[in-house]
């Protein structure tokens, strides 16, 4: 690894069995090592599987992981990347129905809404309901609503930690 490093987590909330090895291959190609995830049944959706992978890699690996999984419409996943001294944190969420949502995050994992986005919401919203809708979009509320049952079903699931030494 060259340059700044960061940590993150790949949460595969739901995947059909046939895609599981492809997810491992895609993650491994981005992280530069073989990845073997511990797949478990996803209680929120019969016949689907879930897995988590904590990783350490160069800044930008979160975006590369998200790009590697993009286009597989049967996946529900999230990728997080922690902030460093030289880079912002980020979160990407994907659902088959909504596609990808990306947000900058602070060091605690909270979504940061840029000033211009807030100003745009205030300018466009002529009533409280429209303001709420604009801010919900900026915060990725629809993705959170769709993914929450899958997140909850994964509570207590095994996590594999990957750290490159040396």
C-alpha positions as CSV (number, residue, x, y, z in Angstrom):
1,X,0.0,0.0,0.0
2,X,1.3,3.4,-0.8
3,X,-0.1,6.7,0.4
4,X,-2.6,7.2,3.2
5,X,-4.4,4.1,4.5
6,X,-7.9,3.8,5.9
7,X,-10.3,1.2,7.2
8,X,-13.7,0.3,6.2
9,X,-16.4,-2.3,6.1
10,X,-18.2,-4.0,3.2
11,X,-21.7,-5.1,4.3
12,X,-23.3,-7.4,1.8
13,X,-26.9,-7.4,3.1
14,X,-28.3,-9.7,0.6
15,X,-27.0,-11.7,-2.4
16,X,-28.2,-14.7,-4.3
17,X,-26.0,-17.8,-3.7
18,X,-24.8,-17.6,-7.4
19,X,-23.3,-14.1,-6.8
20,X,-21.4,-14.9,-3.6
21,X,-18.2,-16.1,-5.2
22,X,-18.3,-13.1,-7.6
23,X,-18.6,-10.7,-4.7
24,X,-15.5,-12.3,-3.1
25,X,-13.6,-12.1,-6.3
26,X,-14.5,-8.5,-6.9
27,X,-13.5,-7.5,-3.3
28,X,-10.3,-9.5,-3.5
29,X,-9.3,-7.8,-6.8
30,X,-9.8,-4.3,-5.2
31,X,-8.0,-5.2,-2.0
32,X,-5.2,-7.1,-3.6
33,X,-5.7,-10.4,-1.8
34,X,-7.9,-13.4,-1.8
35,X,-11.2,-12.9,0.0
36,X,-13.3,-15.7,1.5
37,X,-16.4,-14.4,3.2
38,X,-18.4,-16.2,5.9
39,X,-21.8,-16.3,4.1
40,X,-24.8,-16.8,6.3
41,X,-28.5,-17.0,5.5
42,X,-30.3,-13.6,5.4
43,X,-33.3,-13.9,7.7
44,X,-35.0,-10.9,6.1
45,X,-35.1,-12.5,2.7
46,X,-35.4,-16.3,2.2
47,X,-32.9,-17.8,-0.2
48,X,-30.4,-14.9,0.1
49,X,-27.2,-14.6,1.9
50,X,-25.2,-12.0,3.8
51,X,-21.6,-11.3,4.8
52,X,-19.4,-8.6,6.2
53,X,-15.8,-7.8,5.6
54,X,-13.7,-5.3,7.5
55,X,-10.7,-4.1,5.5
56,X,-7.7,-1.8,5.6
57,X,-6.4,-0.4,2.3
58,X,-5.4,2.8,0.5
59,X,-7.7,5.8,0.7
60,X,-10.3,5.4,-2.1
61,X,-10.7,1.6,-1.7
62,X,-14.3,2.2,-0.6
63,X,-15.1,3.8,-3.9
64,X,-13.3,1.1,-5.8
65,X,-15.2,-1.6,-3.9
66,X,-18.5,0.1,-4.7
67,X,-17.6,0.4,-8.4
68,X,-16.6,-3.3,-8.5
69,X,-20.0,-4.3,-7.2
70,X,-22.0,-1.8,-9.3
71,X,-24.3,-3.3,-11.9
72,X,-25.1,-6.4,-10.0
73,X,-28.7,-5.5,-9.4
74,X,-29.6,-8.4,-7.2
75,X,-27.2,-7.2,-4.4
76,X,-28.0,-5.0,-1.4
77,X,-24.8,-3.7,0.1
78,X,-23.1,-0.9,1.9
79,X,-19.4,0.2,1.9
80,X,-18.0,2.5,4.5
81,X,-14.6,4.2,4.5
82,X,-13.2,5.9,7.6
83,X,-11.9,9.5,7.5
84,X,-8.2,10.0,7.7
85,X,-6.1,13.1,8.5
86,X,-6.1,13.8,4.7
87,X,-9.4,12.5,3.5
88,X,-13.1,12.6,4.4
89,X,-15.0,9.4,5.3
90,X,-17.7,8.1,3.0
91,X,-20.6,5.7,2.8
92,X,-22.1,4.1,-0.2
93,X,-25.4,2.2,-0.1
94,X,-26.9,0.2,-2.9
95,X,-30.3,-1.4,-3.3
96,X,-31.7,-3.0,-6.5
97,X,-34.6,-0.6,-6.5
98,X,-32.8,2.6,-5.7
99,X,-29.3,2.1,-7.1
100,X,-26.3,3.8,-5.4
101,X,-26.3,6.5,-2.8
102,X,-23.1,8.2,-1.7
103,X,-22.5,10.5,1.2
104,X,-19.5,12.1,2.9
105,X,-19.2,11.1,6.5
106,X,-17.5,12.6,9.6
107,X,-15.2,10.7,11.8
108,X,-18.2,9.3,13.8
109,X,-19.9,8.0,10.6
110,X,-22.6,10.7,10.5
111,X,-23.6,11.8,7.0
112,X,-22.4,15.3,6.2
113,X,-24.7,17.3,4.0
114,X,-22.8,20.0,2.0
115,X,-23.8,23.6,2.5
116,X,-24.8,24.0,-1.2
117,X,-27.2,21.0,-0.9
118,X,-28.9,22.5,2.2
119,X,-29.2,25.9,0.5
120,X,-30.7,24.2,-2.6
121,X,-33.2,22.4,-0.4
122,X,-34.2,25.6,1.3
123,X,-34.5,27.5,-2.0
124,X,-36.6,24.8,-3.7
125,X,-38.9,23.9,-0.8
126,X,-42.0,26.2,-0.6
127,X,-43.5,24.2,2.3
128,X,-42.3,22.0,5.1
129,X,-43.2,18.7,3.3
130,X,-41.0,19.6,0.3
131,X,-38.2,20.7,2.6
132,X,-38.4,17.4,4.4
133,X,-38.3,15.5,1.1
134,X,-35.3,17.4,-0.1
135,X,-33.4,16.8,3.2
136,X,-34.4,13.1,3.3
137,X,-33.0,12.7,-0.2
138,X,-29.7,14.5,0.8
139,X,-29.4,12.1,3.8
140,X,-30.2,8.9,1.9
141,X,-33.3,8.2,3.9
142,X,-34.9,6.0,1.3
143,X,-31.8,3.8,1.2
144,X,-31.8,3.6,5.0
145,X,-35.5,2.7,5.1
146,X,-35.0,-0.2,2.6
147,X,-31.8,-1.5,4.1
148,X,-32.8,-1.3,7.8
149,X,-34.5,-4.7,7.9
150,X,-31.4,-6.3,6.4
151,X,-29.1,-4.5,8.8
152,X,-31.1,-5.6,11.8
153,X,-31.2,-9.2,10.5
154,X,-27.4,-9.1,10.5
155,X,-26.9,-8.1,14.1
156,X,-24.4,-10.5,15.7
157,X,-23.2,-11.9,12.4
158,X,-19.5,-12.9,12.1
159,X,-17.0,-10.3,10.8
160,X,-13.7,-11.1,9.2
161,X,-11.0,-8.5,9.8
162,X,-8.3,-8.0,7.1
163,X,-5.2,-6.0,7.9
164,X,-2.1,-5.8,5.8
165,X,1.0,-6.0,7.9
166,X,4.4,-4.7,6.8
